[in-house]
């Protein structure tokens, strides 16, 4: 009897919960604020998020289904990424609620807005790091057979960075002191990045 559980996703996983998100994890959280052409503001977390390039710095999030953030970025070409921390976890989670277009999730979660310098969408004032972004590309994802799926990868160039000075230690960002949270497995699990989780490896030359 094999010790490996094998399944083909098209036929179902046969488990209590889809393991895909749990295996690809913990994942950075794309806490994205946008402003629509009508001036309405949206704030939502995306668990499909990451960095994709150094120069210029490019980050991206994937919107599974045509959600409000996607609509706003399509209309205005701008968004802001806000770092999610342990202290802001409950409020970040509150902004994941499915609410009608036009509802301001900042107000819903009791979060103060901070003006951005180079883009129109506001920043989460309480977040210790924010990236102001200009749209680089929007790619509708496809299956291996070339069939379009209902997911869009939004890529943005980071044009402005805000960092809380208390998290800069001798010019180095204190990743482990920032209490960054990430999305982990199952329907509700998150992970906290703390000093006890750190280990170091030097890249081979």
C-alpha positions in Angstrom: 0.0 0.0 0.0 1.4 3.4 -1.0 2.1 6.0 1.6 1.2 8.8 -0.7 -2.3 10.2 -1.2 -2.7 10.9 -4.9 -5.5 12.7 -6.7 -6.3 14.5 -9.9 -7.8 17.9 -9.1 -10.4 17.6 -11.9 -11.7 14.5 -10.2 -11.7 15.9 -6.6 -9.3 15.5 -3.7 -11.3 13.1 -1.5 -10.3 14.9 1.7 -12.1 16.9 4.3 -10.7 20.2 2.9 -8.9 21.1 -0.3 -5.1 20.8 0.6 -3.9 23.0 -2.2 -3.9 26.3 -0.2 -2.5 24.6 2.9 0.4 23.1 1.0 1.3 26.4 -0.8 1.6 28.2 2.5 1.8 30.2 4.5 1.1 32.8 1.8 1.6 36.6 2.0 -1.6 38.5 2.2 -2.4 41.0 -0.5 -4.3 43.6 1.5 -5.3 45.8 -1.4 -7.0 49.2 -1.3 -8.4 50.7 -4.5 -10.5 53.6 -5.7 -13.1 53.3 -8.5 -13.8 55.8 -11.2 -16.8 57.0 -9.2 -14.5 57.8 -6.2 -15.7 54.8 -4.2 -13.0 53.1 -2.0 -12.5 49.3 -1.6 -10.3 47.4 0.8 -9.9 43.6 0.5 -7.4 40.8 1.4 -6.1 38.4 -1.2 -4.3 35.2 -0.3 -3.0 34.7 -3.8 -0.4 37.4 -3.6 3.4 37.8 -4.0 6.4 39.8 -5.4 7.5 39.0 -8.9 10.4 41.4 -9.8 13.1 43.5 -8.2 13.8 46.3 -10.8 11.3 47.7 -11.2 9.6 46.2 -8.2 6.5 44.4 -9.3 3.9 42.8 -7.0 0.7 41.0 -7.9 -2.5 39.5 -6.6 -5.0 37.1 -8.2 -8.7 37.9 -8.1 -10.7 34.7 -8.3 -13.8 36.0 -9.9 -14.3 39.6 -11.1 -14.3 41.2 -7.7 -14.5 44.9 -6.7 -10.7 45.4 -6.5 -10.3 44.1 -10.0 -13.0 46.4 -11.3 -11.4 49.5 -9.6 -7.9 48.7 -10.9 -9.3 48.2 -14.4 -11.0 51.6 -14.1 -8.2 53.7 -12.6 -4.9 51.7 -13.0 -3.8 52.1 -9.4 -3.8 50.2 -6.1 -2.1 50.2 -2.7 -0.8 47.1 -0.9 -1.0 47.3 2.9 1.0 45.0 5.2 -1.2 42.8 7.4 0.1 42.4 11.0 -1.1 40.5 14.0 -2.6 43.7 15.6 -4.6 44.3 12.5 -5.6 40.7 11.9 -9.2 41.0 13.0 -9.7 44.2 11.0 -8.1 42.6 7.9 -10.4 39.7 8.3 -13.4 42.0 8.5 -12.5 43.5 5.1 -12.9 40.0 3.5 -16.7 40.2 3.9 -18.8 40.0 0.8 -20.5 43.3 0.6 -22.2 45.2 -2.3 -20.1 47.4 -4.5 -19.7 50.9 -3.0 -19.5 49.8 0.6 -16.4 51.3 2.2 -14.5 48.4 3.9 -12.3 51.0 5.8 -15.4 52.1 7.6 -16.7 48.6 7.9 -13.6 47.5 9.8 -13.1 50.8 11.7 -9.8 51.6 9.9 -8.5 55.1 9.4 -7.4 56.1 5.9 -4.1 57.8 5.1 -3.6 59.7 1.8 -1.1 58.3 -0.7 1.5 60.5 -2.3 1.5 59.2 -5.9 -1.8 57.3 -6.4 -5.4 58.1 -5.6 -6.3 55.0 -3.4 -5.8 55.6 0.3 -3.5 53.6 2.6 -4.4 51.8 5.8 -3.0 54.3 8.3 -2.4 51.7 11.0 -0.4 49.4 8.7 3.4 49.8 9.2 4.2 49.3 5.5 2.4 50.3 2.3 3.3 50.1 -1.4 1.7 52.5 -3.8 1.3 50.8 -7.2 0.6 51.7 -10.8 -1.0 49.0 -12.9 1.5 47.1 -15.1 -0.7 44.3 -16.5 -3.9 42.3 -16.0 -3.7 38.7 -17.2 -6.8 36.4 -17.3 -5.5 33.0 -16.3 -6.0 29.9 -18.5 -6.0 26.2 -18.0 -3.3 23.9 -19.6 -5.8 23.4 -22.4 -5.9 27.1 -23.1 -9.4 27.6 -21.6 -9.8 31.0 -19.8 -10.7 30.6 -16.1 -12.5 33.1 -13.9 -9.3 34.5 -12.3 -7.3 37.6 -13.1 -3.7 38.2 -12.1 -3.2 41.9 -11.4 0.4 43.1 -11.6 1.5 46.5 -10.4 4.8 48.4 -10.3 5.6 49.7 -6.9 6.1 53.5 -7.3 6.1 54.5 -3.7 7.0 52.8 -0.4 6.0 53.8 3.1 7.8 52.1 6.1 7.4 52.7 9.8 10.8 53.9 10.9 10.6 51.8 14.1 10.9 48.7 11.9 14.2 49.8 10.3 17.1 48.4 12.3 20.5 49.7 11.0 18.9 50.2 7.6 17.5 46.7 7.5 13.7 46.0 7.6 12.8 44.0 10.7 10.7 41.2 9.2 10.5 39.2 12.4 9.7 42.2 14.6 6.9 43.4 12.4 4.5 40.6 13.5 3.6 39.9 9.9 0.7 37.4 9.4 0.2 35.1 6.5 -2.6 32.9 5.3 -2.1 29.2 6.2 -4.1 26.0 5.6 -7.7 25.2 6.1 -10.7 27.6 6.2 -9.4 29.8 9.0 -5.7 29.2 9.8 -3.1 32.0 9.8 0.6 32.0 10.7 2.6 34.7 12.6 6.2 35.3 11.5 8.2 35.6 14.7 11.9 35.4 15.7 11.5 31.8 16.9 10.7 30.8 13.3 13.9 32.2 11.8 16.8 30.2 10.5 19.6 31.3 8.1 21.2 29.8 5.0 23.8 31.4 2.8 23.4 31.0 -0.9 26.1 29.0 -2.6 28.4 31.0 -4.9 
